[in-house]
Amino acid sequence: MQIITTRAEMRAFAARHIQEIGFVPTMGYLHAGHLSLVERAKAENKVTAVSIFVNPAQFNDPKDLEKYPVDLDRDFAMLEQAGVDAVFCPPRTEIYPTGVPALKMRYDEMMARLCGAGRPGHFEGVLLIVHNLFMWVRPRHAYFGLKDYQQFILIRRMAADLELDVEVVGCPLVREADGLAMSSRNVRLSGAGRVAALALSQALFAAADLWRQGKDVSQVHAALAQGLSPLEVEYALVSDAATLEPVATGAERPREVVIAVAAFVDGIRLIDNVLLA
């Protein structure tokens, strides 16, 4: 496994593997969800590359950036065992040598919803780094977990609108055995917090059952509110999966919806969702 730390090295690697790379961008502190993306990339491409970069441009809270877990030796060992060909792990000064650029890529309506409403600047930072990673890695396919559903559809939209030569692939959310969505942030939860965090998935599953039964969105929202009541909730919404527009009471049901929640446990922001046709 080749460990790459500069943009020039990454470009040289990409030039040797044109239209061969399956790419998994990450911020490290890997878990089984990340490894499921790696497995998919390996199955569908000749070469698999993973990036590890904790991107400061997407953190609207400096304290959250400081607390983000980092263990590169652990991550390298996991990726080598998984059979990854290359890991792009640049220092911050390599990516932003003169600071984060002022350039902003925006989708105003879509970014104003769900996570974007409470995290100003977050998705602009995500699109900036992902665009640049695509330029350096030149992947044929790029794989993203659907736990970050809003991120996935924004990246897919950006790639299409800028005519980037990459297929953006969404992969199923991976859960712990008890239903908690896997996240690098889960390691920061206390024992009691870990138990309390199960309210997210449990509330989602109950809401999803109501939606499948044909219940009105007002009843689904009421069930979410009840299930999440012990937590500090940022949002809990049923939205059109294509546009992220909230589904209104009495409105025609979209072809596909995402029921998404964000809540704080032990002061740690957790997200989860369920996609329903």
N, C-alpha and C positions, 0 to 999 in steps of 0.2 A: 504494500500500500504506500503510495506516494503522498507525502505531506507537503502541501504547497502554501507558501506564505506571501507571495507577491502577485500583483496583477500580471506582470510580465510572464512569470512562470505559468500562471493559469492560462493566459492566452496561448502560450507555446504548447501546452498540453492539449488545449482545445483544437489547435491547428493540426495536431497529429491524429485527431479523432473526429473529423468532421462528420456530422449527422450520425454519430455513434453513441453519444452521451445521454444517459438518463441521469437527471440531476435532482437532488433533494436538498433544498435550502433549509438550514436550521439555525437556531441560536444556541445549540448545544444543550448540555445536561440531558442526554438522550434517554428515551424510554422505549417500551415496546411499540408504541405508536409510531415513533420515528423509524424503528426497524422494519415495521410493516411497509413503509414507503420505500425503504431501501430494497426490500424483497421484491416489491413490484417493479422497481427500476431495474433490478438485475434480471428479472424475468423477461423484460421487454426491450432491453438494449444491450449492445455489445460491451459498453463501458459504463460504470457507475461512479458518479462523483457526488460528494456531499460537501456542503459548506457549513462552517461553524463561525458565526459572527454575531455577537450581541450588538445590535444596531442602535446606537444612541438616538438616531433621528426619529425613531418610532416610540420613544418613551416620553410621554408628557409629564411624568412624575420622576424627577431625578432620584428620589429615594428608592423607587421601584427598580430603576436601573442598577443602583448600587447593590441591591439585595438579590438581583437575579443570580441563580446558582451557576457556578462555573467549575468544571472538573475535566480539563482537556485530556489528561492521561486516561481517565475512565472512558471518555468518549472515543478516543483513538483505539483503545482495546476492544470496545464493542464493535466499532466499524471494521477493524481488521478481521475480527472473528466472523463478521457478516459478509466478508469478501468484497468490500468496497475497493475500487481501484485508486481513487484519489480523494484527498480531503483538502479543501481550500480553507485555510484557517489564518486569515491575515490579521495583523494588529490593526487597531483603530486608525493609527497614523497612515497606514497604507491605503485605507479606503477613503479617509477624509484628511488628506495631508494639510489642507488649509482650512479645515473646519467643514461642517455640513453645508453643502451648497444651498443657496436661497431658492433654487428651482422647486416649484410645486406642481405636481400633477394632481388634479382634482376632478372628482365626479360629485358635484355639489349635493344633489339630492340623495344619492346612495351613501355618501360619506356622512350625511347628517343623521342617519338612522342607526339604531342598535349601538354597537360599540363606538361608532364615530361620534355620536352625540355627547358622550362623556369623556372622550379622549381626543381633544382637539389637536390636530397635527399628526396623529398616530398613523393614519393610512397614507398620508402624503410621504411620511418617512418609510413606510413599507414599500410603496410603489417605487420610490427612488432607489432603494437598495436592491430590490428584486430586478428592476430594469437593468441596473448596472451589472448585477451578477449574470443576467442573461447575456449581456454583451461580452463578458469575460469568459464565461464557461461555454457559451454557444451550444446549449443542449438541444437534442432532438425532442426530448420530453422532459417536463419538469413536474414534480409530484408534490402535492400539498394535501394535508389532512383537512377533512371537512369539519373538524371541531372549530376551526377558525373559518366558518363558512363565509362570512362577509369578506374577509381577506381573500379567500379563493375567488369569489366572483369578481372582485375588483381587479385582481391580477389577471384573470382570464380576459376581462374586458380591455384592460390596458394592452395586453399582448395582441389582441385582435385589432384594436384601434390603431396601434403603431405598426401593425403588420410585421410583428416579430416572428421569426422563423422558428417557433417552438410551440409544441402542443402542451397546454396547461392541463394537467390531469388531477382531478379530485379523487381522493381515496377515503374510504369509510373511517369514521371516528372509531377509535379503539378505547375500550373501557376496561377497568379493573373487574375482577370477578364479582364484586358487589355493586357494580354499575357506575361507579365514579369515572368520569371522563379522564383519561390519562393526560397529565400536564406536568411540565417541568416544575411548575409552582407547587405541586402537591407536596413536595419534600419539605416545604416550609410550614406545613400544617401541624399543629399540635395533635395529640391523640384525640382529644375531645373535638378539635376542629375537623379532623379527618372524618369523624362520625357525623358531625353536623353538615359537612359538605355533601353527604348523600342526599340531602333534601333537594339539591338541584336535579339530579337524574330522576329521583322518585316523583317529583312534581311534573317533570317533563313527560314521563311515561304515563302518568295519570291523565295529563292534558291530551296527550296523543290518543289515548283510548277514547276520550270524549269526542275528539275531532273525527276519528274513524266511525264513531256511532252517528255522525251527522249533527252533533250538537252545535248550537250557535256559538260564534266566537266569544260572546259575552260570558257564556258558561265556561268556556275553556280558560278565559282570562281569570275568572273567579276561582277556578280550581288551582291555577298557577299561584295566585295570590295567597290562597290558603296553604298550599304546600310549602311555599317559600317564606311564610310568615315569621319563622324564627330568625331569618337572616336579614342583613342589610341589602336590599335589592336595588340594583341599578336599573334593570329593565326585565320585563317578562312579557313577550309579545308573540302573537301569531302574525306572520308577514308573508307576502307573496315571495316565493323563493327566487323568482327572476328579477324582481325590482326592489325587494326589501320594503315595499310599501305596506304599512300595517293593514290588516284585513278589518274592515269596518263591520259593525253589527248590522246584520241583515243584508250585507253585500253578497254578490255572487261569489261562490267559492273559487279561488284560483286553481289552476291545474295542479300546482304543487305549492306547498307551503313549508316554511321553516318555523318551528316553534323554538324560540331562542331565549336564553336567560343569561344574565350576568349578576353576580352577587358577591358580597364580601364575607369571607370567613377568616377569623383571626387577623383581620385587616388585609387579607390577601384576596385579590380580585380573581374570581373563577368564572369561566364561561362554559356553556354546554348548549346543545341543540338537538332537535330531532327533525329530520326531513320526511315529509309525508306527501305522497301523490294524491 
